[in-house]
Amino acid sequence: MAVFIKVLTKIDIERTLSLPDSCLQASPQSQRSHGGEKLQVKDDVGILWNFHCTIRSGVFPKLDIVSGWIQFVRFKQLNTGDAIVLYKDDDTLTGPHYKIEVLKGHGDDYSSFAQMYIKSCYAS
């Protein structure tokens, strides 16, 4: 199940990726600690990425991926306007598993991207 879809901005590409706190929950793969949260995400070719997130408090808490994200961006050669989709698969024995998909070249128009993505999900 897709829990997060985002068309990447300049800040996402150059600094950090912010996720809504609601898209991740404490689990064996996503562990909260005083220093933040560890997140393991498998990409579309099976590479396991280890991200470290800090928890930003406030009215709308967010997780900022502060370690491992820029390496992912460079490895995947991401640009502004590319999109990522974060999936969460629940497993009753081992807990949730997270996957990330990269969709290249969708421009900055989130609404048209989201409509196209939803249509492609139902077409398959």
Disulfide bonds with the S-S distance in Angstrom:
none
